[in-house]
Structures are given as structure tokens and as C-alpha cells.
Amino acid sequence: MLNINNPSLLSFLVSSEDDGIAVTNPAIGEVLGYVPIQTEQAIEQCIEQASIGQKRWAAMAAKERSGLLRCWFELIMENKEDLARLMTLEQGKPLAEAQGEVVYGASFVEWFAEEAKRTNGETIPAIAGNKRLMTIKQPVGVACAITPWNFPIAMITRKAAPALAAGCSFIVKPAELTPLCAFAVAELAYQAGIPRDVLQVVLGQDAPTVGSIFTSHPLIRKLSFTGSTQVGRILMEKSAHDIKRTSMELGGNAPFIVFDDANIEAAVQGALASKFRNAGQTCVCANRFYVHSSIYDQFVTKFDAAVQQLNVGNGLEDGVQVGPVISLQAKQNIQALTERAIEQGANPVSSWQPLDGLFVAPVVLKDVTHQMDIVSQEIFGPVAPVIAFDSDEELIEMANDTIYGLASYFYSQNIHRVWKIAEALEYGMVGINEGIISTEVAPFGGVKQSGIGREGGKQGIDEYLDIKYLCFGGS
Ligand code: NAP
């Protein structure tokens, strides 16, 4: 049931499937409500309105935009409980995790409210005495975004906040499976005073149609996408025709490495946090574990003992740590990858039983080899394959043997090894003796086929700014 304290957050809902699309609770399969979808013409009108609104928005003083973003941040925080409940209902993650995501999502709005005032240009010493050179930064114009279902708020605010701070207007198409949080968080932006034409949420008949409009409309200057590498590639190809700026936050295949000099207890805790958050459905989730052969059995036994304690169930219930996965297709993919690994010689450390509905039992797999499919593909579920290694050289080769380069993790207490491995890992982010790395103050993003661009940190706003060089002659 969609019962929340602040019903104004749900003012966008329509009454039936005739007017919109159904949103379903993955934990119990119940329809939660219907959200509106727009025709192609209506989406084009949204873009035209965004273009008009952007000019007004960019003309405002940065301090004024900053104040409105600050107000949005405060409203998100005030409505944290309602937003978290909506998130658990439509996405499935446990309520405590959903509360954590609301705070994490809000942190980008707070951070970029501050950064709005710091889009400084620079002066450049001229090579000719009669010239004066400088740069200014200007908003790219209308920015749009397509976001996934696994972080229904944070993946939107991580883009919307820097875009608005920079002076862009912003249109987002959220995932069809989790639009409630997107519309609700936008509603709070309107209540904060951010104009409706400057921030818009749209859903079309289907995602490819919206993608085609976003990548071909002449008024759109920037596309920011978070999702699979496969879809990112399509959107980059489409954006190439009009040379639109793109940012891509794509898939990952994070290695989690435990050296023989690691603190094993800390590594087990880091592994749990990194692997099983959101039922294993994050782009930075550890996908494969490499453990030195001298501590392999010890690590696997302790890790499995901790995993067996995880409570699986409806995220609204007390004590649940692992909710449902997002869809039947997701569950089937996870099961198929796991069964294939078992056929290829992997062994569940404890027995692995199928669960009803969209629930998947967490499992640690031992006797895994680097050649198995489960090691090269994104699992996106609560399955932890553990591989043994003997030398640092062999380890680095295996860890970098992937098309992806988003997050990586390792545990070691040897400072020389720490520097060597941190530099050798071909990843945009490295967690060192730490399983949770995301924060609004640091640049998030990948290398190789995990993406282009950075979100968060002082870098995040640059994705929405153009640098203009001014050359003053005759000085
Ligand atoms: P996805 O299938 O690529 O979908 C992501 C978004 O793209 C959704 O809004 C989806 O719309 C839309 N979409 C799908 N096909 C499209 C097309 N042909 N044209 C335009 N838009 C299209 O990914 P997902 O399964 O939802 O999300 C999981 C993936 O996201 C994983 O690979 C994960 O690693 C990655 N991810 C990366 C990051 C990061 O920061 N690097 C963060 C989170 C997730 P519909 O929902 O309407 O189909």
C-alpha cells in the first residue's frame, strides 16, 4: 500500500493503466499505482519548455540557484521516511538501506548547492603584451538523463543537482520499474521553488523512443546516462551524429582482493557490505573475490558463516538485510550464472536452496576459477564466487582481465603492496581496506567500458559546464 505521511509527494499518480503504467512491489507482486507516460510530442514540448526555462535559470545569480538547491536538500531530508518507504516498496531494498540512499541522494543536492557558487574561470598570462586572456564557465544548456532502477533517487540527484547548480535545465527519464521516487523527489524540488520547466521527469511509451528523442533533439546539448554498458553504447552511437556531450556511468565487474597480510575479520565485513548491499544489485558490488591461497579456507569459512546470518525477506520487515531482486528476468540471470558455475566445478560452501517469488538466497561459491562465466559477467545478485591466487603478478593480471573498470577493492596491511596494487588496478575507484566507497565529495566513475566522466566531487559539475576562452586584444 502507498500510505505515506505526505500525500503531496504522490500528486503525480494517475488512476489507471489507461492513463499510465503500473508500478509493482517486487517483494509481493502487488501493483502500487500508475504513473503518467508522455507521447513523443509531449516530450518534445517538455524539451522546448526546458530550453526557455534554462535561459531564465542561467541568468539567476549562482547564490540564488544555490539557495533553491539547499531548500530542495532540506525538503528531501524532511521527507526521508516517506521517500525511503516509497523506495522499498517499488525497488525492494531493505528500509534501512533505503533511508541510507535518501541521505546519500540528498548529499549530492547539498554538495552541488555549495559548488554552484564555485564555477570559477581563470586568467591566463598572455604571450603578447597587448592581449589579456581568460576563461569563463557557462552551462551547456538543456541536459537530459536516463537512470536505472537500482538507486531510484541517488542516480537522479547525482546528475540533476550538478546540472541545476551549473545553470542547466534538466530532464530525466527514470527506470520504468522505479518511477515513484523520481516523481516524488521532483515534487519536492518544485515545493522548494525550482521551476517546473527547469526540472522535469518524463516517461515515454518505451525507453528506446525516449533515448532517440534525447539523442536527436537539437535543443538537448548533453546526455548523462547510468545503466548497462550495452545501452550506454547505443546512446553514445546515437549521440555521435549531433556530437552531443555525454557522460556514461556503466556496468562493472569489481574484484575484491584479500592478500595474505590482510586483516581477515575486516575483509569479511568489507566483503559483506560490498557484495550484499541492495541484494548484490549495484554497479560497484564486488563481483568476484580473489583470496590468497594461504588464507583461502579461513576466509571462505568466515565469509560463509557471516553470509548464512543474512536475513532475506520483504524490505519493510524488521531485521531484513537482503530484499528481493528487481524482476523475474534478473532472478533467472543470477540463477543461470550460478548453476553454470556449479556445472563448471564451483561448490556452494553451504547448501543453496531456491526461494519463492523474486528472492534469491545469498551464497558463497568456492573452488571457482578465473575462467568461469560467473567471473567475467556482471552477476547483479547475492552470489559471491571466490577464487584462489598465489602471486601478486598473477592476481593483477586476473583482476584487470575484464572490459570493465569501475570499482575495485583490496585488503592488505603492507604499505608497499598497498601503493603497488592501488596503482596497478585499472579501475576508476579503489577501496583499500574498505568495502563502501561512494560519497558526494569524491569523483565517482569508471575507465574502460565502465564509462566516461565523473559524478560527485569537485569534478561533477564540470560535466554540465562549457569552458569559454576570452581573448581581449588592444590592451
Ligand atoms: P539498463 O537496462 O541499461 O537500463 C538503464 C536505463 O536505460 C533505464 O532507464 C532503461 O529504461 C533505459 N534503457 C534501456 N534500454 C534503452 C534504450 N535502448 N535506449 C534508451 N534507454 C534505454 O540497465 P539496468 O538493468 O536498469 O541497470 C543495471 C546496470 O546499470 C548495470 O550494468 C549496472 O552496473 C549499471 N549501473 C551503473 C552505475 C554507475 O554509476 N556506473 C550505477 C548504477 C547502475 P527502462 O527502465 O524503461 O527499460
Residues whose N, C-alpha, C, O or C-beta is under 5 A from the ligand:
A	BS01	NAP	I146 T147 P148 W149 K173 P174 A175 E176 L177 A207 P208 G211 T226 G227 S228 T229 V231 E249 L250 G251 G252 T282 C283 S450
